[in-house]
Amino acid sequence: MLYHGITDDPYYLLNLTSESNLEVHISKIEKIENKSFYDIVKADRLAYSQSFNSYSNLSDLKELLVGDTIAYTYTFHYLDSKLNKPCYIQIIWLNIVGEFYCIDINFPLEDLSIYTNVVTEVLSSFKKLK
């Protein structure tokens, strides 16, 4: 099994961590009235990346199609103070039947080649649920 821990953090619907510092967090976000899905994700991209003391390589928003659902994703690098090493993070926002879900996948940057398929696997899991 890839993951060794699931925590009871009430913020996350699912919070998985591996011994190799791969983390996958899924949360449900309350819908914000009078804002488009794109505008919500765009604001999150700026606010979340700037919440890190040190970040770089902030990508543009990229639109994805997950099944019939529009999703948005962005990535960046940050310095993890606990690990004292650079990490990679990918955020994926899904709008499923009017409810917003945010998937946060992060791991040490040095493991990027190992975990390149994690995002694809996570998104294909959502396709199977339909």
Buried (B, 14 or more C-beta within 10 A) or exposed (E): EEBEEEEEEEEBEEBBBBEEBBBBBBBEBEEEEEEEBBEBBBEBBEEBBEEBEEBEEBEEBEEBEBBEBEBBBBBBBBBBEEEEEBBBBBBBBBBBEEEBBBBBBBBBBEBEEEBEEBBEEBBEEBEEEE
